[in-house]
């Protein structure tokens, strides 16, 4: 047996374990900071900001993402989808990801219209743009997320 290769393998396994732990801790801290930073962006009304650290500049920005979930239960939503001529989202149940994708399409249309009208769109605008039976049984949530990209 080549002991040098075995030692290198064990050394790399140990390093990988240490890096995985470090990555897990970094991701946890990023999540904590995101929870602290997003409200500051919203309160200040700032969509993005460039930040330089150690000579590297990154642009931080927030963006809203929309999710749909049942107000009372999946059965009501399935019935509302059928009543709204959106039966393709329903089998015996419905596909949550497909429904969310549909709501996101509606959200994009609502955002475009709101931008043309020079106003801010919210959850109620999305609900109003959905077929009425569906809008009555979905909880619409706008969740702001933080993104970062390296500035060129």
Helices and strands as residue ranges (DSSP letters): H 3-44, E 48-53, E 56-70, H 74-83, G 87-89, H 96-116, H 123-129, H 132-135, E 138-150
